Amino acid sequence: MTQKTITNKMVKKRKKRDLWFYIIIIILLAAMFLWYLRQIGYLPLWIDNQPSPLITQMDSTLREKRAAFKIINAHEHVQSFRNIPILLKMMEDCQIEKMVLLGTSKYTFYLNPKYGFTEYDQNNEEIINISKKYPDKFIALCTINPLDEDKLEKLKACIVAGAKGLKLYNGHGYFYDHFFKLSLDDPGMMEVYEYCEEQRIPILYHINSGRFLDQMERILKTFPNLVVVAPHFILTSRNITLLSRLLDTYPNLYTDISFGHPDFQVTGFKSISQNAVAFREFMQKYRDRINFGTDIVITSYRAKSRSYIEEVTLSYFDMLEKEEFTLPSSIYKMMSKKARENTDPDAVYKGLHLDDETLRMIYHDNVVRIFGK
């Protein structure tokens, strides 16, 4: 065998090896790209659209009982029309008759501060159009940027377009620090509150009572007929005394039971579990001032599948209805690593085991009174 023949064989062998190397690289890059598309929701598979096993195992009597309540979820966000098919299936599975959708910014969907408080106009338009297409299923509450000079005009335009209320974020600690730095009772916001009070337009107002309590109370005193829903137990679920005082003092102040992100949800459920007796008494006493809500934030992110959304919703039902309950593993998987380290996935929580009349008011009657049918 000549040297030339040996050289040619070596070249062919090297070319073949290089070809396989590039094929493997291309396959890996394609797999990574497809994985990325899956993560952000652009490549859904059949498994993403499957109901939770908890739904398929649900007792028919319980299903009928919940259906009779005509449950309204009064606190939710949705990114786009693309998320509605799965959301409608979830609502049917969980006996949710209607849902209140809240306008929000791009930050809420990606939790990345680089986006700031942007694209909220687009989300307002999206949820208003959703509510128009499915008027029996969705109610839209638009949002505004408190720093906009034309914020009142934008609100009025949203109301004319079909929004039934306003969602505000400047009482949210993170939004305040990073996007607004504007007090709740800033003079520029007075015209908004005045308009909402005059027109009986409810405001779902995220308010950190630990930081902005004085500002919140000044608004409620200045506009006593303004209907305000301060969600998440007004961020004071560990202080029932304060929560009770606020509801006693301001007859047009309401709250809801949502906690939002799984980290906060599990922390909130722990707080309720540790004070179950006192919380049950509180819920019964103020049952005409509390709404049902979840604040899951429905996006195209793959992990927020139909099954996950259903399991979070069912966990809120369990907290209200049962004496004891556990949380599905899907909620723990969505928690941050740090929060998981301090959480027992097998923990048994004490529920509130509320009576049917209290449940009916929280699930349905209060929301209808505030936002309409």
C-alpha positions as CSV (number, residue, x, y, z in Angstrom):
1,M,0.0,0.0,0.0
2,T,1.4,3.3,-1.1
3,Q,1.8,6.3,1.1
4,K,-0.7,8.1,-1.1
5,T,-3.3,5.4,-0.5
6,I,-2.8,5.5,3.2
7,T,-3.1,9.3,3.2
8,N,-6.3,9.2,1.2
9,K,-7.8,6.7,3.6
10,M,-6.8,8.8,6.6
11,V,-8.4,11.9,4.9
12,K,-11.6,10.0,4.2
13,K,-11.7,8.7,7.8
14,R,-11.1,12.2,9.2
15,K,-13.9,13.6,6.9
16,K,-16.3,10.9,8.1
17,R,-15.4,11.6,11.7
18,D,-15.9,15.4,11.2
19,L,-19.2,14.7,9.4
20,W,-20.5,12.8,12.4
21,F,-19.2,15.4,14.8
22,Y,-21.1,18.1,12.9
23,I,-24.2,16.0,12.8
24,I,-24.1,15.4,16.5
25,I,-23.6,19.2,17.1
26,I,-26.6,20.0,14.9
27,I,-28.8,17.4,16.6
28,L,-27.8,18.8,20.1
29,L,-28.4,22.4,19.0
30,A,-31.8,21.4,17.5
31,A,-32.7,19.6,20.7
32,M,-31.7,22.6,22.8
33,F,-33.8,24.9,20.5
34,L,-36.8,22.6,20.7
35,W,-36.4,22.4,24.5
36,Y,-36.3,26.2,24.6
37,L,-39.5,26.4,22.6
38,R,-41.2,23.9,24.9
39,Q,-40.2,26.0,27.9
40,I,-41.7,29.2,26.6
41,G,-44.8,27.4,25.4
42,Y,-44.4,27.5,21.6
43,L,-44.2,23.8,21.2
44,P,-47.0,22.3,23.4
45,L,-47.4,18.6,23.5
46,W,-50.5,16.5,24.4
47,I,-49.3,16.1,28.0
48,D,-49.5,19.9,28.5
49,N,-53.2,19.8,27.8
50,Q,-54.1,16.9,30.1
51,P,-56.2,17.4,33.2
52,S,-54.7,16.8,36.6
53,P,-55.2,13.3,38.1
54,L,-56.9,15.1,41.0
55,I,-59.6,16.2,38.6
56,T,-60.2,12.7,37.2
57,Q,-60.3,11.3,40.7
58,M,-62.7,13.9,42.1
59,D,-65.9,12.7,43.7
60,S,-69.0,13.6,41.6
61,T,-70.8,14.9,44.7
62,L,-68.1,17.4,45.4
63,R,-68.0,18.4,41.8
64,E,-71.8,19.1,41.8
65,K,-71.5,21.0,45.1
66,R,-68.9,23.3,43.8
67,A,-70.8,23.8,40.5
68,A,-73.8,25.0,42.6
69,F,-71.7,27.8,44.1
70,K,-71.2,29.3,40.6
71,I,-67.6,30.1,41.6
72,I,-65.9,33.2,40.3
73,N,-62.1,33.6,40.5
74,A,-61.7,37.3,41.2
75,H,-58.0,37.6,40.8
76,E,-56.1,36.3,37.7
77,H,-53.8,37.4,34.9
78,V,-53.5,36.0,31.4
79,Q,-50.8,36.8,28.9
80,S,-52.7,36.4,25.6
81,F,-55.6,34.8,23.7
82,R,-53.3,31.9,23.1
83,N,-53.7,30.8,26.8
84,I,-57.5,30.9,26.7
85,P,-58.3,27.4,25.4
86,I,-56.4,25.7,28.3
87,L,-57.8,28.2,30.7
88,L,-61.4,27.4,29.6
89,K,-60.8,23.7,30.1
90,M,-59.3,24.3,33.5
91,M,-62.4,26.4,34.5
92,E,-64.7,23.6,33.4
93,D,-62.7,21.0,35.2
94,C,-62.6,23.0,38.5
95,Q,-66.2,24.3,38.3
96,I,-65.1,27.9,37.8
97,E,-68.0,29.7,36.2
98,K,-66.3,33.1,35.6
99,M,-62.9,34.8,36.0
100,V,-61.8,38.4,36.6
101,L,-58.7,39.2,34.4
102,L,-56.4,42.0,35.5
103,G,-54.4,44.1,33.1
104,T,-50.7,44.0,33.8
105,S,-47.2,44.8,32.5
106,K,-44.7,42.6,30.8
107,Y,-42.7,42.3,34.0
108,T,-45.5,40.2,35.6
109,F,-45.2,37.5,33.0
110,Y,-41.4,37.3,32.9
111,L,-40.4,38.6,36.3
112,N,-37.5,40.3,34.7
113,P,-36.9,43.9,35.8
114,K,-35.4,44.8,32.4
115,Y,-38.9,44.9,31.0
116,G,-40.1,47.5,33.5
117,F,-43.7,48.5,33.6
118,T,-44.2,48.2,29.8
119,E,-46.7,46.8,27.4
120,Y,-49.6,47.1,29.8
121,D,-51.7,48.9,27.2
122,Q,-51.4,45.8,25.0
123,N,-52.4,43.5,27.9
124,N,-55.4,45.8,28.7
125,E,-56.5,45.5,25.1
126,E,-56.0,41.7,25.1
127,I,-58.1,41.0,28.2
128,I,-60.8,43.4,27.2
129,N,-61.1,41.6,23.8
130,I,-61.1,38.3,25.7
131,S,-64.0,39.5,27.8
132,K,-65.9,40.6,24.7
133,K,-65.5,37.3,23.0
134,Y,-66.4,35.3,26.2
135,P,-68.7,37.7,28.1
136,D,-70.1,34.8,30.2
137,K,-66.6,33.7,31.2
138,F,-64.4,36.7,31.8
139,I,-64.5,40.2,33.3
140,A,-61.6,42.6,32.5
141,L,-60.0,45.2,34.8
142,C,-57.5,47.4,33.1
143,T,-54.4,48.9,34.6
144,I,-52.6,52.3,34.2
145,N,-49.2,53.7,34.9
146,P,-49.5,56.2,37.8
147,L,-46.6,58.2,36.1
148,D,-48.5,58.7,32.9
149,E,-49.9,62.2,32.4
150,D,-52.9,60.9,30.5
151,K,-53.6,58.0,32.9
152,L,-57.2,59.2,33.6
153,E,-58.0,59.4,29.9
154,K,-56.6,55.9,29.4
155,L,-58.7,54.6,32.2
156,K,-61.8,56.2,30.7
157,A,-61.0,54.7,27.3
158,C,-60.7,51.3,28.9
159,I,-64.1,51.6,30.6
160,V,-65.7,52.7,27.4
161,A,-64.1,49.7,25.7
162,G,-65.6,47.3,28.2
163,A,-63.4,47.1,31.3
164,K,-65.3,46.8,34.6
165,G,-62.7,48.2,37.0
166,L,-59.1,49.3,37.6
167,K,-56.0,47.4,38.8
168,L,-53.2,49.4,40.4
169,Y,-49.7,48.3,41.3
170,N,-48.1,51.3,42.9
171,G,-48.8,49.8,46.4
172,H,-46.7,46.8,45.5
173,G,-43.3,47.1,47.2
174,Y,-41.3,45.8,44.2
175,F,-43.2,47.9,41.6
176,Y,-42.9,51.0,43.9
177,D,-39.1,50.6,44.3
178,H,-38.3,49.7,40.7
179,F,-40.9,51.3,38.5
180,F,-42.9,54.1,40.2
181,K,-41.5,55.6,43.4
182,L,-44.8,57.4,43.7
183,S,-46.8,57.5,46.9
184,L,-50.3,56.0,46.8
185,D,-51.8,59.4,47.7
186,D,-49.8,61.4,45.3
187,P,-51.7,64.5,44.1
188,G,-51.6,63.2,40.6
189,M,-53.6,60.1,41.5
190,M,-56.5,62.0,43.2
191,E,-58.4,62.5,39.9
192,V,-58.3,58.8,39.3
193,Y,-59.7,58.0,42.7
194,E,-62.3,60.7,42.4
195,Y,-63.4,59.4,39.0
196,C,-63.6,55.8,40.2
197,E,-65.6,56.9,43.3
198,E,-68.1,59.0,41.3
199,Q,-68.6,56.3,38.6
200,R,-68.6,53.4,41.1
201,I,-65.6,51.8,39.4
202,P,-63.9,49.3,41.7
203,I,-60.2,49.3,42.2
204,L,-58.3,46.1,42.8
205,Y,-55.3,47.7,44.5
206,H,-52.2,45.7,45.5
207,I,-51.2,47.3,48.8
208,N,-48.3,46.3,51.0
209,S,-49.9,47.4,54.3
210,G,-46.6,47.0,56.1
211,R,-45.1,49.9,54.1
212,F,-48.1,51.9,52.8
213,L,-50.7,51.6,55.5
214,D,-50.9,55.4,56.3
215,Q,-51.2,56.2,52.6
216,M,-53.9,53.7,52.0
217,E,-55.9,54.9,54.9
218,R,-55.6,58.5,53.8
219,I,-57.1,57.5,50.4
220,L,-60.0,55.5,52.0
221,K,-60.8,58.4,54.3
222,T,-60.7,61.0,51.5
223,F,-62.8,58.8,49.2
224,P,-65.2,56.9,51.6
225,N,-67.4,55.6,48.8
226,L,-64.5,54.3,46.7
227,V,-64.7,50.5,46.4
228,V,-61.2,49.0,46.9
229,V,-60.3,45.4,46.9
230,A,-56.8,45.0,48.5
231,P,-55.9,41.4,47.6
232,H,-53.7,38.9,49.4
233,F,-55.4,39.6,52.8
234,I,-53.9,43.1,52.3
235,L,-50.5,41.4,52.8
236,T,-51.2,41.1,56.5
237,S,-52.4,37.5,56.9
238,R,-50.2,37.2,60.0
239,N,-51.9,40.1,61.7
240,I,-55.6,39.3,61.9
241,T,-56.1,42.1,64.4
242,L,-54.9,44.8,61.8
243,L,-56.9,43.1,59.1
244,S,-60.1,43.2,61.2
245,R,-59.5,46.8,62.1
246,L,-59.2,47.8,58.5
247,L,-62.4,46.0,57.4
248,D,-64.3,47.4,60.4
249,T,-63.2,51.0,59.7
250,Y,-63.7,51.1,56.0
251,P,-67.0,49.5,54.8
252,N,-66.0,49.7,51.1
253,L,-62.7,47.9,51.6
254,Y,-62.5,44.2,50.5
255,T,-59.8,41.6,50.2
256,D,-59.2,38.3,48.6
257,I,-57.5,35.0,49.5
258,S,-54.9,34.8,46.7
259,F,-51.2,34.6,47.6
260,G,-49.7,34.6,44.1
261,H,-46.3,32.9,43.5
262,P,-45.9,29.4,45.0
263,D,-43.4,30.7,47.5
264,F,-46.0,33.2,48.9
265,Q,-48.8,30.7,48.6
266,V,-47.1,28.1,50.7
267,T,-46.0,30.7,53.3
268,G,-49.6,32.0,53.4
269,F,-51.1,28.5,53.8
270,K,-48.6,27.9,56.6
271,S,-49.7,31.1,58.4
272,I,-53.4,30.1,58.0
273,S,-52.7,26.5,59.2
274,Q,-50.9,27.8,62.3
275,N,-53.9,30.0,63.2
276,A,-56.7,28.0,61.7
277,V,-59.2,28.6,64.5
278,A,-58.7,32.4,64.5
279,F,-58.7,32.5,60.7
280,R,-61.9,30.5,60.5
281,E,-63.6,33.0,62.9
282,F,-62.3,35.8,60.8
283,M,-63.5,34.4,57.5
284,Q,-66.9,33.8,58.9
285,K,-67.2,37.2,60.5
286,Y,-66.1,39.1,57.3
287,R,-67.5,36.6,54.8
288,D,-69.2,39.5,52.9
289,R,-65.8,41.2,52.4
290,I,-63.6,38.4,51.1
291,N,-63.3,37.2,47.5
292,F,-62.0,34.0,46.0
293,G,-58.9,34.3,43.8
294,T,-55.7,32.5,42.8
295,D,-53.3,34.9,41.1
296,I,-51.5,32.1,39.3
297,V,-50.5,34.3,36.3
298,I,-51.4,32.3,33.2
299,T,-48.6,32.3,30.6
300,S,-47.2,30.1,27.8
301,Y,-44.5,28.9,30.1
302,R,-44.5,25.1,29.8
303,A,-44.5,24.4,33.5
304,K,-47.8,26.3,33.9
305,S,-49.7,23.5,32.2
306,R,-53.4,22.7,32.5
307,S,-52.7,20.2,35.2
308,Y,-50.6,22.7,37.2
309,I,-53.2,25.5,37.0
310,E,-55.9,23.0,38.1
311,E,-53.8,21.8,41.1
312,V,-53.1,25.3,42.4
313,T,-56.8,26.1,42.1
314,L,-57.8,22.9,43.9
315,S,-55.4,23.7,46.7
316,Y,-57.2,27.0,47.4
317,F,-60.5,25.0,47.5
318,D,-58.9,22.6,50.0
319,M,-57.7,25.5,52.2
320,L,-61.3,26.9,52.4
321,E,-63.3,23.6,52.5
322,K,-61.3,20.9,54.3
323,E,-60.2,20.4,57.9
324,E,-56.8,19.1,56.7
325,F,-55.1,18.9,53.4
326,T,-51.7,18.5,51.6
327,L,-50.3,20.3,48.7
328,P,-49.6,18.6,45.3
329,S,-46.0,18.2,44.4
330,S,-46.4,20.5,41.3
331,I,-46.6,23.5,43.6
332,Y,-43.4,22.6,45.4
333,K,-41.6,22.1,42.1
334,M,-42.5,25.7,41.1
335,M,-41.1,27.2,44.3
336,S,-37.7,28.8,44.4
337,K,-34.8,26.6,45.5
338,K,-34.4,28.6,48.7
339,A,-38.1,28.4,49.6
340,R,-38.1,24.6,49.0
341,E,-35.2,24.1,51.4
342,N,-37.4,25.5,54.2
343,T,-40.6,23.6,53.2
344,D,-41.7,20.0,54.0
345,P,-43.3,18.7,50.8
346,D,-45.3,16.1,52.9
347,A,-46.6,18.7,55.4
348,V,-50.3,18.4,56.4
349,Y,-52.0,21.8,56.6
350,K,-55.0,22.7,58.7
351,G,-57.9,24.0,56.6
352,L,-60.7,26.3,57.5
353,H,-63.6,23.9,56.8
354,L,-66.0,26.8,56.1
355,D,-69.8,26.4,56.1
356,D,-71.7,26.5,52.7
357,E,-73.1,30.0,53.2
358,T,-69.7,31.5,53.9
359,L,-68.3,29.6,50.9
360,R,-71.1,30.9,48.7
361,M,-70.4,34.5,49.6
362,I,-66.6,34.1,49.1
363,Y,-66.9,32.1,45.9
364,H,-69.7,34.1,44.2
365,D,-71.9,36.7,45.9
366,N,-69.2,39.2,46.9
367,V,-67.6,39.3,43.5
368,V,-70.9,39.9,41.8
369,R,-71.7,42.7,44.1
370,I,-68.4,44.4,43.4
371,F,-67.8,43.7,39.7
372,G,-71.3,42.7,38.4
373,K,-72.3,39.6,36.6
